[in-house]
Amino acid sequence: MAGLHRADKAAPAWVYGSSLQHLNISTIIETMKIPSFPEDAALRALAALAQAQRLRAFRALVVAGQDGLTPGALAETLGVSPSALSFHLKELSNAGLIHSEPNGRYLVYRANFGQMDALLGYLTEHCCQGAACDVSPKRKKKTACAAC
């Protein structure tokens, strides 16, 4: 751990061999075991959302809920061309964040809320060093949980 000094607050306490004797290497490895949501799926989802038009499209589909939106309605809402939107929807679909189904002559796109929840769970899985978090939307400080 070259470069880490005792005053460096970014390093976890177990790096220094402090009084947290119960945190040994096997505890750390156990905490970081393969999560229920695979890392490669998280990477695909985050990469798909790392583009402004795709993020806007995904958020619009989240707002639309289970009713979903047709590509035409989505393109009009976002002010993008249908051909550009088609590319972005394909990327979101490949990442598992959205799905489509035919409805008559049209396709209806919907957010995949299960995948979204799994991604959020993956991102917050080890919050507060693995301890249970008490998330409160009424807190003034915008952090993941009350303990952060």
SERO-781985 format. One record per residue: residue number from 1; residue in one letter; x, y, z of N, C-alpha, C in turn. Coordinates in steps of 0.1 Angstrom, whole numbers, padded with zeros to 4 digits. Example, Ala and Ser with C-alpha at 12.3 -4.5 7.8 and 13.67 -1.06 7.14 Angstrom:
residues 2
+-----+------+-------+-------+-------+-------+-------+-------+-------+-------+-------+
| pos | code |   npx |   npy |   npz |  capx |  capy |  capz |   cpx |   cpy |   cpz |
+-----+------+-------+-------+-------+-------+-------+-------+-------+-------+-------+
|   1 |    a |  0132 | -0057 |  0078 |  0123 | -0045 |  0078 |  0132 | -0033 |  0078 |
|   2 |    s |  0128 | -0022 |  0071 |  0137 | -0011 |  0071 |  0129 |  0000 |  0079 |
+-----+------+-------+-------+-------+-------+-------+-------+-------+-------+-------+
//
This chain:
residues 148
+-----+------+-------+-------+-------+-------+-------+-------+-------+-------+-------+
| pos | code |   npx |   npy |   npz |  capx |  capy |  capz |   cpx |   cpy |   cpz |
+-----+------+-------+-------+-------+-------+-------+-------+-------+-------+-------+
|   1 |    m |  0008 | -0012 |  0000 |  0000 |  0000 |  0000 |  0009 |  0012 |  0000 |
|   2 |    a |  0018 |  0013 | -0009 |  0027 |  0024 | -0010 |  0019 |  0037 | -0013 |
|   3 |    g |  0023 |  0048 | -0007 |  0017 |  0061 | -0009 |  0006 |  0064 |  0001 |
|   4 |    l |  0001 |  0054 |  0009 | -0010 |  0056 |  0018 | -0003 |  0060 |  0032 |
|   5 |    h | -0007 |  0071 |  0037 | -0002 |  0075 |  0050 | -0014 |  0075 |  0060 |
|   6 |    r | -0010 |  0074 |  0072 | -0020 |  0073 |  0083 | -0030 |  0085 |  0082 |
|   7 |    a | -0026 |  0096 |  0078 | -0035 |  0108 |  0077 | -0045 |  0107 |  0065 |
|   8 |    d | -0042 |  0098 |  0056 | -0050 |  0097 |  0044 | -0064 |  0091 |  0048 |
|   9 |    k | -0074 |  0099 |  0047 | -0087 |  0095 |  0052 | -0094 |  0087 |  0041 |
|  10 |    a | -0089 |  0087 |  0029 | -0096 |  0079 |  0018 | -0094 |  0064 |  0020 |
|  11 |    a | -0083 |  0060 |  0027 | -0081 |  0046 |  0029 | -0089 |  0040 |  0040 |
|  12 |    p | -0095 |  0028 |  0038 | -0103 |  0022 |  0049 | -0094 |  0019 |  0061 |
|  13 |    a | -0100 |  0018 |  0073 | -0093 |  0015 |  0085 | -0085 |  0002 |  0085 |
|  14 |    w | -0090 | -0008 |  0078 | -0083 | -0021 |  0078 | -0070 | -0020 |  0071 |
|  15 |    v | -0067 | -0010 |  0063 | -0054 | -0009 |  0056 | -0043 | -0007 |  0067 |
|  16 |    y | -0046 |  0000 |  0078 | -0036 |  0004 |  0087 | -0035 | -0007 |  0098 |
|  17 |    g | -0043 | -0017 |  0098 | -0042 | -0027 |  0109 | -0046 | -0021 |  0122 |
|  18 |    s | -0056 | -0013 |  0122 | -0061 | -0006 |  0134 | -0069 | -0015 |  0143 |
|  19 |    s | -0077 | -0010 |  0151 | -0084 | -0017 |  0161 | -0095 | -0026 |  0156 |
|  20 |    l | -0097 | -0025 |  0143 | -0108 | -0033 |  0137 | -0102 | -0047 |  0134 |
|  21 |    q | -0099 | -0054 |  0145 | -0093 | -0068 |  0144 | -0102 | -0078 |  0137 |
|  22 |    h | -0115 | -0076 |  0138 | -0124 | -0085 |  0132 | -0124 | -0085 |  0117 |
|  23 |    l | -0119 | -0074 |  0111 | -0118 | -0073 |  0096 | -0105 | -0079 |  0091 |
|  24 |    n | -0105 | -0092 |  0089 | -0093 | -0098 |  0084 | -0095 | -0100 |  0069 |
|  25 |    i | -0085 | -0105 |  0062 | -0086 | -0107 |  0047 | -0097 | -0116 |  0043 |
|  26 |    s | -0100 | -0126 |  0051 | -0111 | -0135 |  0047 | -0124 | -0128 |  0048 |
|  27 |    t | -0126 | -0119 |  0058 | -0138 | -0111 |  0059 | -0140 | -0102 |  0047 |
|  28 |    i | -0129 | -0096 |  0043 | -0130 | -0086 |  0032 | -0133 | -0094 |  0019 |
|  29 |    i | -0127 | -0105 |  0017 | -0130 | -0113 |  0005 | -0144 | -0118 |  0005 |
|  30 |    e | -0149 | -0123 |  0016 | -0163 | -0127 |  0018 | -0173 | -0116 |  0014 |
|  31 |    t | -0170 | -0104 |  0018 | -0178 | -0092 |  0015 | -0178 | -0089 |  0001 |
|  32 |    m | -0167 | -0092 | -0006 | -0167 | -0088 | -0020 | -0169 | -0100 | -0030 |
|  33 |    k | -0175 | -0111 | -0025 | -0178 | -0122 | -0033 | -0187 | -0118 | -0045 |
|  34 |    i | -0188 | -0126 | -0055 | -0195 | -0123 | -0067 | -0210 | -0120 | -0063 |
|  35 |    p | -0215 | -0108 | -0067 | -0228 | -0104 | -0064 | -0238 | -0111 | -0072 |
|  36 |    s | -0251 | -0110 | -0069 | -0262 | -0116 | -0077 | -0263 | -0109 | -0090 |
|  37 |    f | -0259 | -0097 | -0092 | -0259 | -0090 | -0105 | -0245 | -0090 | -0110 |
|  38 |    p | -0242 | -0097 | -0121 | -0228 | -0098 | -0126 | -0222 | -0085 | -0130 |
|  39 |    e | -0209 | -0084 | -0127 | -0202 | -0072 | -0130 | -0202 | -0068 | -0144 |
|  40 |    d | -0202 | -0077 | -0153 | -0202 | -0074 | -0168 | -0215 | -0068 | -0172 |
|  41 |    a | -0226 | -0072 | -0165 | -0239 | -0067 | -0168 | -0240 | -0052 | -0163 |
|  42 |    a | -0234 | -0050 | -0151 | -0233 | -0036 | -0146 | -0225 | -0027 | -0155 |
|  43 |    l | -0214 | -0032 | -0160 | -0206 | -0024 | -0170 | -0213 | -0021 | -0182 |
|  44 |    r | -0221 | -0031 | -0188 | -0228 | -0028 | -0200 | -0239 | -0018 | -0198 |
|  45 |    a | -0246 | -0019 | -0186 | -0257 | -0009 | -0183 | -0251 |  0005 | -0181 |
|  46 |    l | -0241 |  0006 | -0173 | -0235 |  0019 | -0171 | -0229 |  0025 | -0184 |
|  47 |    a | -0223 |  0017 | -0192 | -0218 |  0022 | -0205 | -0230 |  0027 | -0214 |
|  48 |    a | -0241 |  0020 | -0214 | -0252 |  0024 | -0222 | -0258 |  0037 | -0217 |
|  49 |    l | -0258 |  0039 | -0204 | -0263 |  0052 | -0198 | -0253 |  0063 | -0198 |
|  50 |    a | -0241 |  0061 | -0202 | -0230 |  0071 | -0202 | -0230 |  0079 | -0215 |
|  51 |    q | -0242 |  0081 | -0221 | -0243 |  0089 | -0233 | -0256 |  0097 | -0231 |
|  52 |    a | -0256 |  0110 | -0233 | -0267 |  0119 | -0230 | -0280 |  0115 | -0236 |
|  53 |    q | -0281 |  0112 | -0249 | -0294 |  0109 | -0255 | -0299 |  0096 | -0249 |
|  54 |    r | -0291 |  0086 | -0247 | -0295 |  0073 | -0241 | -0300 |  0075 | -0227 |
|  55 |    l | -0293 |  0083 | -0219 | -0298 |  0086 | -0206 | -0311 |  0093 | -0206 |
|  56 |    r | -0313 |  0102 | -0214 | -0326 |  0109 | -0216 | -0337 |  0100 | -0220 |
|  57 |    a | -0334 |  0091 | -0230 | -0344 |  0081 | -0234 | -0348 |  0072 | -0223 |
|  58 |    f | -0338 |  0067 | -0216 | -0341 |  0058 | -0205 | -0349 |  0065 | -0194 |
|  59 |    r | -0346 |  0077 | -0191 | -0353 |  0084 | -0180 | -0368 |  0086 | -0185 |
|  60 |    a | -0369 |  0089 | -0198 | -0383 |  0092 | -0203 | -0391 |  0079 | -0202 |
|  61 |    l | -0385 |  0067 | -0205 | -0392 |  0055 | -0204 | -0395 |  0051 | -0189 |
|  62 |    v | -0386 |  0055 | -0180 | -0389 |  0053 | -0166 | -0401 |  0061 | -0162 |
|  63 |    v | -0402 |  0073 | -0166 | -0413 |  0082 | -0163 | -0426 |  0076 | -0169 |
|  64 |    a | -0425 |  0071 | -0181 | -0437 |  0066 | -0188 | -0442 |  0053 | -0181 |
|  65 |    g | -0434 |  0047 | -0173 | -0439 |  0035 | -0165 | -0442 |  0023 | -0174 |
|  66 |    q | -0451 |  0015 | -0170 | -0455 |  0003 | -0177 | -0463 |  0006 | -0190 |
|  67 |    d | -0468 |  0018 | -0192 | -0474 |  0021 | -0205 | -0464 |  0022 | -0216 |
|  68 |    g | -0452 |  0026 | -0213 | -0442 |  0027 | -0223 | -0444 |  0038 | -0233 |
|  69 |    l | -0436 |  0038 | -0243 | -0437 |  0048 | -0254 | -0433 |  0042 | -0267 |
|  70 |    t | -0440 |  0047 | -0278 | -0436 |  0042 | -0291 | -0423 |  0050 | -0295 |
|  71 |    p | -0415 |  0045 | -0304 | -0404 |  0053 | -0309 | -0407 |  0067 | -0314 |
|  72 |    g | -0418 |  0068 | -0321 | -0422 |  0081 | -0326 | -0425 |  0091 | -0315 |
|  73 |    a | -0432 |  0087 | -0304 | -0435 |  0095 | -0293 | -0423 |  0099 | -0285 |
|  74 |    l | -0414 |  0089 | -0284 | -0401 |  0091 | -0277 | -0392 |  0101 | -0285 |
|  75 |    a | -0391 |  0099 | -0298 | -0383 |  0108 | -0306 | -0389 |  0123 | -0305 |
|  76 |    e | -0402 |  0124 | -0305 | -0408 |  0137 | -0304 | -0405 |  0143 | -0291 |
|  77 |    t | -0407 |  0136 | -0280 | -0404 |  0140 | -0267 | -0390 |  0145 | -0265 |
|  78 |    l | -0381 |  0138 | -0270 | -0366 |  0141 | -0268 | -0361 |  0150 | -0279 |
|  79 |    g | -0368 |  0152 | -0290 | -0364 |  0161 | -0300 | -0352 |  0156 | -0308 |
|  80 |    v | -0352 |  0143 | -0310 | -0342 |  0136 | -0318 | -0348 |  0129 | -0331 |
|  81 |    s | -0339 |  0127 | -0340 | -0344 |  0120 | -0352 | -0347 |  0105 | -0349 |
|  82 |    p | -0357 |  0100 | -0356 | -0360 |  0086 | -0354 | -0348 |  0076 | -0357 |
|  83 |    s | -0340 |  0079 | -0367 | -0329 |  0071 | -0370 | -0318 |  0071 | -0358 |
|  84 |    a | -0316 |  0083 | -0353 | -0306 |  0084 | -0341 | -0312 |  0077 | -0329 |
|  85 |    l | -0325 |  0078 | -0327 | -0332 |  0072 | -0316 | -0331 |  0057 | -0317 |
|  86 |    s | -0333 |  0052 | -0329 | -0332 |  0037 | -0331 | -0319 |  0031 | -0326 |
|  87 |    f | -0308 |  0038 | -0329 | -0295 |  0034 | -0325 | -0294 |  0034 | -0310 |
|  88 |    h | -0299 |  0044 | -0303 | -0298 |  0045 | -0289 | -0307 |  0035 | -0282 |
|  89 |    l | -0319 |  0032 | -0287 | -0327 |  0022 | -0282 | -0321 |  0008 | -0283 |
|  90 |    k | -0314 |  0006 | -0294 | -0307 | -0007 | -0295 | -0297 | -0009 | -0285 |
|  91 |    e | -0289 |  0001 | -0282 | -0279 |  0001 | -0272 | -0285 | -0002 | -0258 |
|  92 |    l | -0295 |  0005 | -0255 | -0302 |  0003 | -0242 | -0308 | -0011 | -0241 |
|  93 |    s | -0313 | -0016 | -0252 | -0319 | -0029 | -0252 | -0308 | -0040 | -0250 |
|  94 |    n | -0297 | -0038 | -0257 | -0286 | -0047 | -0256 | -0280 | -0048 | -0242 |
|  95 |    a | -0282 | -0037 | -0234 | -0277 | -0036 | -0220 | -0288 | -0042 | -0211 |
|  96 |    g | -0299 | -0045 | -0216 | -0310 | -0051 | -0208 | -0318 | -0040 | -0200 |
|  97 |    l | -0316 | -0027 | -0203 | -0323 | -0017 | -0195 | -0337 | -0014 | -0200 |
|  98 |    i | -0339 | -0018 | -0213 | -0353 | -0016 | -0218 | -0357 | -0028 | -0226 |
|  99 |    h | -0369 | -0029 | -0229 | -0374 | -0040 | -0238 | -0385 | -0034 | -0246 |
| 100 |    s | -0388 | -0041 | -0257 | -0399 | -0037 | -0266 | -0409 | -0048 | -0268 |
| 101 |    e | -0421 | -0045 | -0272 | -0430 | -0055 | -0276 | -0440 | -0049 | -0286 |
| 102 |    p | -0444 | -0057 | -0296 | -0453 | -0052 | -0306 | -0467 | -0049 | -0300 |
| 103 |    n | -0472 | -0038 | -0305 | -0486 | -0035 | -0301 | -0493 | -0030 | -0314 |
| 104 |    g | -0499 | -0040 | -0320 | -0505 | -0037 | -0333 | -0494 | -0034 | -0343 |
| 105 |    r | -0495 | -0023 | -0350 | -0485 | -0019 | -0360 | -0472 | -0013 | -0354 |
| 106 |    y | -0472 | -0010 | -0341 | -0462 | -0003 | -0335 | -0454 | -0011 | -0325 |
| 107 |    l | -0442 | -0007 | -0322 | -0434 | -0012 | -0311 | -0436 | -0003 | -0299 |
| 108 |    v | -0437 | -0009 | -0287 | -0438 | -0001 | -0275 | -0426 | -0004 | -0267 |
| 109 |    y | -0418 |  0006 | -0263 | -0406 |  0004 | -0255 | -0409 |  0007 | -0240 |
| 110 |    r | -0404 | -0001 | -0231 | -0406 |  0001 | -0217 | -0393 | -0001 | -0210 |
| 111 |    a | -0391 |  0006 | -0199 | -0379 |  0004 | -0191 | -0380 | -0009 | -0184 |
| 112 |    n | -0369 | -0016 | -0183 | -0368 | -0029 | -0176 | -0365 | -0026 | -0161 |
| 113 |    f | -0376 | -0024 | -0153 | -0374 | -0020 | -0139 | -0367 | -0030 | -0131 |
| 114 |    g | -0368 | -0043 | -0134 | -0361 | -0053 | -0127 | -0346 | -0051 | -0128 |
| 115 |    q | -0342 | -0049 | -0141 | -0327 | -0046 | -0144 | -0322 | -0033 | -0137 |
| 116 |    m | -0331 | -0023 | -0138 | -0327 | -0011 | -0131 | -0325 | -0012 | -0116 |
| 117 |    d | -0334 | -0019 | -0110 | -0333 | -0022 | -0095 | -0321 | -0031 | -0092 |
| 118 |    a | -0318 | -0040 | -0101 | -0306 | -0049 | -0099 | -0294 | -0041 | -0100 |
| 119 |    l | -0293 | -0031 | -0109 | -0281 | -0023 | -0111 | -0280 | -0014 | -0099 |
| 120 |    l | -0290 | -0008 | -0094 | -0290 |  0001 | -0082 | -0285 | -0008 | -0070 |
| 121 |    g | -0291 | -0020 | -0069 | -0287 | -0028 | -0058 | -0272 | -0032 | -0058 |
| 122 |    y | -0267 | -0035 | -0071 | -0253 | -0038 | -0072 | -0244 | -0026 | -0068 |
| 123 |    l | -0248 | -0014 | -0072 | -0240 | -0002 | -0069 | -0240 |  0001 | -0054 |
| 124 |    t | -0251 | -0002 | -0047 | -0251 |  0001 | -0033 | -0249 | -0011 | -0024 |
| 125 |    e | -0246 | -0022 | -0029 | -0245 | -0035 | -0022 | -0235 | -0034 | -0010 |
| 126 |    h | -0224 | -0027 | -0011 | -0214 | -0027 | -0001 | -0214 | -0013 |  0006 |
| 127 |    c | -0224 | -0006 |  0005 | -0225 |  0007 |  0012 | -0224 |  0005 |  0027 |
| 128 |    c | -0217 |  0015 |  0033 | -0215 |  0014 |  0048 | -0208 |  0002 |  0052 |
| 129 |    q | -0198 | -0002 |  0044 | -0189 | -0014 |  0047 | -0197 | -0026 |  0050 |
| 130 |    g | -0208 | -0028 |  0042 | -0216 | -0040 |  0043 | -0227 | -0040 |  0053 |
| 131 |    a | -0227 | -0030 |  0062 | -0238 | -0029 |  0072 | -0251 | -0025 |  0066 |
| 132 |    a | -0262 | -0028 |  0072 | -0275 | -0024 |  0067 | -0276 | -0009 |  0067 |
| 133 |    c | -0281 | -0003 |  0057 | -0282 |  0011 |  0056 | -0296 |  0016 |  0059 |
| 134 |    d | -0297 |  0027 |  0064 | -0310 |  0033 |  0067 | -0313 |  0045 |  0058 |
| 135 |    v | -0318 |  0042 |  0046 | -0320 |  0052 |  0036 | -0332 |  0060 |  0040 |
| 136 |    s | -0331 |  0073 |  0040 | -0342 |  0082 |  0043 | -0342 |  0093 |  0033 |
| 137 |    p | -0354 |  0094 |  0025 | -0355 |  0104 |  0015 | -0357 |  0118 |  0021 |
| 138 |    k | -0360 |  0119 |  0035 | -0362 |  0132 |  0041 | -0350 |  0139 |  0046 |
| 139 |    r | -0338 |  0132 |  0045 | -0326 |  0138 |  0049 | -0322 |  0150 |  0040 |
| 140 |    k | -0315 |  0160 |  0046 | -0311 |  0172 |  0039 | -0298 |  0168 |  0030 |
| 141 |    k | -0290 |  0160 |  0036 | -0277 |  0157 |  0029 | -0280 |  0146 |  0019 |
| 142 |    k | -0276 |  0148 |  0007 | -0279 |  0139 | -0004 | -0268 |  0128 | -0005 |
| 143 |    t | -0269 |  0118 |  0003 | -0260 |  0107 |  0002 | -0268 |  0094 |  0001 |
| 144 |    a | -0261 |  0083 |  0000 | -0267 |  0070 | -0002 | -0275 |  0066 |  0010 |
| 145 |    c | -0271 |  0068 |  0022 | -0278 |  0064 |  0034 | -0275 |  0073 |  0045 |
| 146 |    a | -0282 |  0071 |  0056 | -0280 |  0080 |  0068 | -0266 |  0079 |  0074 |
| 147 |    a | -0260 |  0067 |  0073 | -0247 |  0065 |  0079 | -0236 |  0072 |  0071 |
| 148 |    c | -0238 |  0075 |  0058 | -0228 |  0080 |  0049 | -0226 |  0095 |  0051 |
+-----+------+-------+-------+-------+-------+-------+-------+-------+-------+-------+
//
